């Protein structure tokens, strides 16, 4: 297994005391698999991303990547969020190579730019390398954010609702871009999302978290072709999978409402 969470429990301090978020959560992800995590709002999905990246230590339990315990931030993890947070004083290519300037100091500027251009070509933005962030649409900015997250060739890519703020057509376009990146680059991916269609379309497995404090409630294995098309979302099999996930989310929400 590439990523393992073992009996993770975590709570945050609040004005009224400790707020339990995760309770004895365990799951594992194989090498180069794409896993979506869904669940009620506030159930700890984003907390999981911080634990896997080493930005947060659990109160109890252990996180492993490639059999090595995660105890501090890891340079082998790439992250992309709902807000791309691009630097306006840097053009597109300089925004993309920023992680390389931090983690690959022996790499020449020319090699950094060549790596960035390869990713720009994959996402269809090779003509915009000199543009400033303010000159880009929301979808274009998110493509740049994905390139930046992958430029240092991380072994793990974490996506925390990166498409949530986009309109429906742009979001679906980005899903296909994400599949292109997955075919061309080698990484294990964790996607946090509230969109069940997105979860099924992109992932090999969908994990449903229970209400807070969250544990693993349900796992769905996705059976879609390796080369996926948006029309795959309208097959009987996918419709059944989405129905199962909706039922599981309702169960999780009820638990959270009564907890």
N, C-alpha and C positions, 0 to 999 in steps of 0.2 A: 504494500500500500504506500502511496506517495504522501498522503496527508491523513493523520489520525488524531481525533479528539477523544480522549479517554476520561470519562466520568467528570466532565467539566461542570462546576457549579460556580456561579458568580453573582455578586450583589453590589449595588451602588449605594452610597450614602445619600440620604435625602433629609429634608427638614424634619420628617416624622420618624426617621430611623433608617434601617437598611431596607433597600428595595431589591428582593431577589429577582434576577433576570433569567439565569440559566440554572437548571437543576439536573445534575448527573447526566449531562448530554454526552452521548458517544456516537460517533460515526467515522467512517473511513472512506477515502477516495483513491481510486487506482490511478496510476501514471497516465497522464494525457487524457483523462476523462473530463467531461464538462458537466458540472453539477449545479442545478438551480436550487436555491433555498427560498421557500415561501412560508408565510405564517401571518398571524394577526399583527397589526401595528403595535410596536413597543414590546415584541416578544423576545428581542435579543438578536435579531438577524445581523445588524451592523456590529454588535458586540463580537460576534463570531469572526468577522473580518479583522477586527483589531487583535483578537487572540491569535489568529493564524499568521498575521503579519508580524507579530511580536511587539505590537504597540501597547498591548495590555497583557498583564499576567493574571491568570485565573486565581480566584480564592482557593479553589480546590480542583484537582485534576491536572492533566498534562496534554500538551499539544506537540505533535511530532511532524516534521517534514523530512522525508527521506531518512527515517529512523533516527533523526537528530532532534532532541528536545528543543522546542522554541522557548527561549528565555529572554530574548532581546530582539529589537528590530532587525529584519533580515533584508539584505540587499538583493536576494534572489526572488523577492516577491514584487510584482508590479501591481499597481492599483489605479482604478479609474472610477470616478464618482459622477453623481448627477450634475454637479457644477464642474465644468472642465478646468476652471482656474488657470487660464493661460495668461502669461505675462505680456502686457501690451507693449513694453519697450523691447521685446524680442519678436523677431519675425517667426514664421511657422517653423522653419527648420531649426532655428535656435531654441524654440520652445521644446521641440521634440528631443534634442540631444542633451537637455538639461540633466537627466539622470546619469548619462554617460560621463558628464563632467564631474559628477560626484562619486560614482562607483568604479569608473574605468579611467583613471587618471593617466595610465600608460598608453591609452589609445590616442592616436593623432586626430586632430580636428578634421582632417580630410576623411579618415576612416569613419569618424562619427557621422559626418554628413552623408557618406555613402550608405551607411546603415539606415539613416533617417529617410533617404530618398527611396530606398527599397520599400519601406513601409508606406511612404506616401503613394507610391505607385500601386501598391496593393489596395489602398482605400480610394484610389481614383483622384488624388489631389496633387499630383506631381507638378502641376502648373501653378500651384499656390505657395511654393516654398518661401518666397520673398514677401508674402502678404503679412499684414498685421492682424491680430485677433479681431479687432474692431471691423475689419473688412470681410469677415466670414459669417455665414449663417450659423444657426444653432447646431444643425446637423454636421456641418463642416468642422466646427469647433470640437464636437464630440469625437469625430474621426481623428483629429489631431491628438486629442486626449488618449485615445486608444493606441496611437502610434507611440506616444511618449511613454505609456505604461509598458510597452513591449520592446522599446528600443534597446534596452540592456539585456535582452533575451532572458527574462526571468523564468524560473522553473514553475512558478505559480503565478497566475493572474487572478486578481480579485476585482470583481465588478460590482459596485454598490449602487444599484439602480441608475446606471449610466444613461439609460434611454427614457427615464420616467418623465422628463420635462419636455419631451419632443412631441410634435403632432403625430397622429397615427401613421400617416404615409411616410414621414421621415423615420419614424421608429422602425417600421417594417423594413425600410431600406437599410438601416443600420444593422438589423438582424442579419441580413444577407452579407453585409460587410464583415460582421463578426465571424460568420461561418467561413468566409474566405481567409481571414486571418488564422483561424483555427486549422485550416487545411495546410497553410504554408508555414506556420510557426509551430514550434513544439512547446507546449505548456499544459499544465493542469489548471482548470478554471473553476472558480466558485462565483456564481452569479446570485446576487441578492435582488429580488424583484417582487412586486405586487401583481404583476401581469402574468396570469396563468398561461395565456397563449405564448407569451415570450418564453416562459419557463420551459414549456414543452417543446417549442420549436428549436431552441438552442441546445438543450441539454440531453445528456445520455441518461441522467437520473434526476428526479425531482424529490427533494426532501421537504416534508411538511413538518414545521415545528408546532408544538402545542401552544396553548396560551401561557402567559407568564405565571410562574417561572418555567421557561420552556425546556422541553425535552424532545427527543425525536418521536413524533407521533406516527409518521407514515412515510414509506419510500415507494416511489413509482418509477419503474423502469420504462424508459421511452423506447418505443420500437418504430423509429422512422428510418428512412433510407439515409445512407451516408451523405449523398448529395440531396439536399432538401430544397423544396420549393414551397412558396407560400400557400399553394393549393393543398399541400399536405395537411394544413390546419383544418381542412373541411372534410376530411375522410371520416368514415364511421368510427375507425379506431381512435383517431385523435379526439373526436367528439366525446367518446366514452371516457378517455383519459381525463379530459377537462371536467367532465361531470363528476368523476371520482374525486378530483382535486377540490372542486367546489364544495362537495360534501365534507371533505376533511377540513377545509378552512372553516366551515360553519361549526363543526365540532370544536375546533380550536378556539373560535371566538366565544362560543358558549361557555367553555371552560374558563376563559379569561374574564368574562363578564361576571361569573359567579365566584371567582377566586378572591 
